[in-house]
C-alpha cells in the first residue's frame, strides 16, 4: 500500500470514529430521536454524502455505536469477574457490573439491546465483542457444567428484563440487590455449580 493510500485509510478511519463518537454523544444528551444524518453531518462538519460513504443510514450508525458498547461492556464484566474476592462470587460481581453499566449508559444500552440493528447473537456472524460479553457470564460457571451456556443465556435475559422493567418504572428500582441475590442464589456459582432449581 502506498503512503497516499495509507494516509487516506487513516483519514477514513478517523472520520468513522468521529461519526460514531458524535452519534453516541448526541444520543446521550438528547436521545436517539435526535440522531439524524443531517444533525450528524452538521456536527462533524462533513456533507451527508460523506456520511453515507461510511454508513448506509441511521441503523448502521447505531450498530457501530453498539459494537463500541459491547467492547466496553466486555471489559467492564471481565474486570468485575477478575476482581471478585473468590471464584464463588464471580457471578454476582458480573451481574452487578452488567446492571451498573446499563444504568450508567442508558443511550448506549439502547443501541446495544433495544434499537434495531443487524447485530446477531448466537450465530456464525456474531461479532467478537458480543461473544466476549457472553463468555464472561459463561466463565462464571464450572467448565464441567453442560448447561453453563444455557445458564449464562438465562441470566443475561433476566438482567436485561430487570434493566428494562426498572427503567420503565414497572418494577421498583430499590429492589435491585434483592433481585440480584435471588438470581445468583438460584443459579449457583462457579464454585458451587448450578443450584437445584426444583428446590
BAPA-914204 format. One record per residue (C-alpha): residue number from 1; residue in one letter; x, y, z. Coordinates in nm, 4 decimals. Layout:
BEGIN
REC,k,r,X,Y,Z
REC,NUM,a,X,Y,Z
...
//
This chain:
BEGIN
REC,k,r,X,Y,Z
REC,1,x,0.0000,0.0000,0.0000
REC,2,x,0.1365,0.3409,-0.0949
REC,3,x,0.1868,0.6228,0.1540
REC,4,x,-0.1033,0.8118,-0.0031
REC,5,x,-0.3341,0.5094,0.0304
REC,6,x,-0.2287,0.4600,0.3911
REC,7,x,-0.2998,0.8246,0.4696
REC,8,x,-0.6435,0.8001,0.3081
REC,9,x,-0.7210,0.4877,0.5104
REC,10,x,-0.6153,0.6628,0.8312
REC,11,x,-0.8294,0.9647,0.7476
REC,12,x,-1.1259,0.7411,0.6680
REC,13,x,-1.0834,0.5555,0.9991
REC,14,x,-1.0655,0.8884,1.1843
REC,15,x,-1.3849,1.0100,1.0153
REC,16,x,-1.5543,0.6820,1.1052
REC,17,x,-1.4560,0.7143,1.4728
REC,18,x,-1.5655,1.0792,1.4810
REC,19,x,-1.9087,0.9980,1.3382
REC,20,x,-1.9610,0.7145,1.5873
REC,21,x,-1.8418,0.9219,1.8843
REC,22,x,-2.0611,1.2148,1.7800
REC,23,x,-2.3675,0.9932,1.7376
REC,24,x,-2.3144,0.8489,2.0827
REC,25,x,-2.2662,1.1917,2.2408
REC,26,x,-2.5792,1.3265,2.0722
REC,27,x,-2.7814,1.0225,2.1831
REC,28,x,-2.6585,1.0565,2.5412
REC,29,x,-2.7500,1.4247,2.5617
REC,30,x,-3.0677,1.4415,2.3514
REC,31,x,-3.1831,1.0840,2.2904
REC,32,x,-3.1632,0.8662,1.9810
REC,33,x,-3.4508,1.0556,1.8151
REC,34,x,-3.2111,1.3490,1.7788
REC,35,x,-2.9551,1.1386,1.5917
REC,36,x,-3.0203,1.2007,1.2231
REC,37,x,-2.7790,1.2013,0.9328
REC,38,x,-2.8430,1.5736,0.8892
REC,39,x,-2.7618,1.6535,1.2547
REC,40,x,-2.4542,1.4328,1.2430
REC,41,x,-2.3314,1.5908,0.9208
REC,42,x,-2.3646,1.9337,1.0823
REC,43,x,-2.1886,1.8237,1.3998
REC,44,x,-1.8919,1.6566,1.2310
REC,45,x,-1.8788,1.9188,0.9562
REC,46,x,-1.8954,1.6687,0.6707
REC,47,x,-2.1517,1.6568,0.3940
REC,48,x,-2.4278,1.3967,0.4078
REC,49,x,-2.2788,1.2140,0.1046
REC,50,x,-1.9531,1.1751,0.3026
REC,51,x,-2.1552,1.0393,0.5949
REC,52,x,-2.3289,0.7908,0.3643
REC,53,x,-1.9918,0.6801,0.2291
REC,54,x,-1.9270,0.5428,0.5787
REC,55,x,-2.2747,0.4275,0.6834
REC,56,x,-2.5854,0.3232,0.4905
REC,57,x,-2.8084,0.5057,0.7358
REC,58,x,-2.9000,0.5509,1.0986
REC,59,x,-2.9324,0.1777,1.1723
REC,60,x,-2.5734,0.1235,1.0613
REC,61,x,-2.4582,0.4102,1.2837
REC,62,x,-2.6493,0.2634,1.5781
REC,63,x,-2.4842,-0.0740,1.5114
REC,64,x,-2.1393,0.0868,1.5134
REC,65,x,-2.2155,0.2571,1.8448
REC,66,x,-2.3471,-0.0734,1.9783
REC,67,x,-2.0259,-0.2542,1.8822
REC,68,x,-1.8280,0.0047,2.0765
REC,69,x,-2.0630,-0.0556,2.3674
REC,70,x,-2.0134,-0.4324,2.3600
REC,71,x,-1.6378,-0.3826,2.3610
REC,72,x,-1.6726,-0.1592,2.6682
REC,73,x,-1.9142,-0.3984,2.8380
REC,74,x,-1.6852,-0.6972,2.7829
REC,75,x,-1.4007,-0.5131,2.9534
REC,76,x,-1.6302,-0.3984,3.2349
REC,77,x,-1.7532,-0.7541,3.3004
REC,78,x,-1.4042,-0.9010,3.2757
REC,79,x,-1.2646,-0.6577,3.5326
REC,80,x,-1.5538,-0.7311,3.7683
REC,81,x,-1.5101,-1.1087,3.7364
REC,82,x,-1.1356,-1.0949,3.7894
REC,83,x,-1.1686,-0.8621,4.0871
REC,84,x,-1.4186,-1.0872,4.2665
REC,85,x,-1.2817,-1.1810,4.6104
REC,86,x,-1.3163,-1.5510,4.5340
REC,87,x,-1.4425,-1.7648,4.2431
REC,88,x,-1.7700,-1.8264,4.4231
REC,89,x,-1.8575,-1.4565,4.3967
REC,90,x,-1.7727,-1.4044,4.0307
REC,91,x,-2.1278,-1.4480,3.9039
REC,92,x,-2.2671,-1.1872,4.1403
REC,93,x,-1.9854,-0.9470,4.0511
REC,94,x,-2.0500,-0.9865,3.6774
REC,95,x,-2.4266,-0.9454,3.7200
REC,96,x,-2.3769,-0.6341,3.9312
REC,97,x,-2.1351,-0.4897,3.6760
REC,98,x,-2.3883,-0.5511,3.3987
REC,99,x,-2.6670,-0.3695,3.5833
REC,100,x,-2.4340,-0.0804,3.6693
REC,101,x,-2.3271,-0.0489,3.3060
REC,102,x,-2.6887,-0.0453,3.1849
REC,103,x,-2.7894,0.2157,3.4446
REC,104,x,-2.4943,0.4479,3.3808
REC,105,x,-2.5137,0.4361,2.9990
REC,106,x,-2.8829,0.4246,2.9003
REC,107,x,-2.8419,0.5573,2.5446
REC,108,x,-2.5557,0.3189,2.4757
REC,109,x,-2.7543,0.0301,2.6248
REC,110,x,-3.0450,0.1140,2.3952
REC,111,x,-2.8147,0.0976,2.0939
REC,112,x,-2.6869,-0.2407,2.2084
REC,113,x,-3.0158,-0.4060,2.3008
REC,114,x,-3.3263,-0.2043,2.2173
REC,115,x,-3.2884,-0.0243,1.8844
REC,116,x,-3.2994,-0.2272,1.5614
REC,117,x,-2.9623,-0.3389,1.4234
REC,118,x,-2.8411,-0.6352,1.2235
REC,119,x,-2.6076,-0.7494,1.5018
REC,120,x,-2.6793,-1.1132,1.5838
REC,121,x,-2.6067,-1.3215,1.8884
REC,122,x,-2.5526,-1.6986,1.8840
REC,123,x,-2.4702,-1.7258,1.5162
REC,124,x,-2.1661,-1.7683,1.2937
REC,125,x,-2.1849,-1.3936,1.2235
REC,126,x,-2.1756,-1.2874,1.5888
REC,127,x,-1.9079,-1.0158,1.6199
REC,128,x,-1.6267,-1.0925,1.8690
REC,129,x,-1.7234,-0.8166,2.1191
REC,130,x,-2.0710,-0.9709,2.1605
REC,131,x,-1.9243,-1.3157,2.2128
REC,132,x,-1.6722,-1.1750,2.4606
REC,133,x,-1.9567,-1.0363,2.6757
REC,134,x,-2.1373,-1.3683,2.6745
REC,135,x,-1.8156,-1.5551,2.7560
REC,136,x,-1.7745,-1.3510,3.0735
REC,137,x,-2.1026,-1.4949,3.2008
REC,138,x,-2.0120,-1.8461,3.0837
REC,139,x,-1.6788,-1.8202,3.2672
REC,140,x,-1.8650,-1.7847,3.5971
REC,141,x,-1.9751,-2.1481,3.5773
REC,142,x,-1.7883,-2.4722,3.6244
REC,143,x,-1.6332,-2.5848,3.2930
REC,144,x,-1.7790,-2.9296,3.3600
REC,145,x,-2.1343,-2.7942,3.3712
REC,146,x,-2.3020,-2.8946,3.0446
REC,147,x,-2.5639,-2.6237,3.0947
REC,148,x,-2.3211,-2.3385,3.1552
REC,149,x,-2.4064,-2.1614,2.8275
REC,150,x,-2.7788,-2.2073,2.8870
REC,151,x,-2.7393,-2.0719,3.2401
REC,152,x,-2.5445,-1.7722,3.1075
REC,153,x,-2.8134,-1.7057,2.8472
REC,154,x,-3.0966,-1.7177,3.1006
REC,155,x,-2.9105,-1.4963,3.3483
REC,156,x,-2.8334,-1.2396,3.0783
REC,157,x,-3.2007,-1.2448,2.9758
REC,158,x,-3.3077,-1.1907,3.3357
REC,159,x,-3.0661,-0.8996,3.3778
REC,160,x,-3.1972,-0.7404,3.0593
REC,161,x,-3.5520,-0.7792,3.1886
REC,162,x,-3.4576,-0.6231,3.5211
REC,163,x,-3.2896,-0.3338,3.3373
REC,164,x,-3.5816,-0.2581,3.1060
REC,165,x,-3.8523,-0.3037,3.3693
REC,166,x,-3.6667,-0.0862,3.6208
REC,167,x,-3.6072,0.1915,3.3700
REC,168,x,-3.9726,0.1955,3.2673
REC,169,x,-4.0930,0.2005,3.6285
REC,170,x,-4.2664,-0.1382,3.6029
REC,171,x,-4.0664,-0.2688,3.8983
REC,172,x,-3.9147,-0.0617,4.1816
REC,173,x,-3.5524,0.0354,4.1336
REC,174,x,-3.4945,-0.0135,4.5062
REC,175,x,-3.5202,-0.3909,4.4862
REC,176,x,-3.2145,-0.4462,4.2663
REC,177,x,-2.9905,-0.6029,4.5314
REC,178,x,-3.2599,-0.8454,4.6450
REC,179,x,-3.3316,-0.9478,4.2849
REC,180,x,-2.9637,-0.9970,4.2220
REC,181,x,-2.9213,-1.2078,4.5362
REC,182,x,-3.2178,-1.4231,4.4344
REC,183,x,-3.0935,-1.4690,4.0779
REC,184,x,-2.7422,-1.5669,4.1825
REC,185,x,-2.8708,-1.7986,4.4545
REC,186,x,-3.0972,-1.9819,4.2101
REC,187,x,-2.8236,-2.0371,3.9545
REC,188,x,-2.5387,-2.1098,4.1917
REC,189,x,-2.1820,-2.0011,4.1289
REC,190,x,-1.8670,-2.1146,3.9565
REC,191,x,-1.7537,-2.2647,4.2872
REC,192,x,-2.0707,-2.4471,4.3841
REC,193,x,-2.2211,-2.5364,4.0468
REC,194,x,-2.5824,-2.4730,3.9470
REC,195,x,-2.8442,-2.4792,4.2192
REC,196,x,-3.1266,-2.7304,4.2139
REC,197,x,-3.3964,-2.5215,4.0515
REC,198,x,-3.6612,-2.7581,4.1738
REC,199,x,-3.5861,-2.6931,4.5393
//
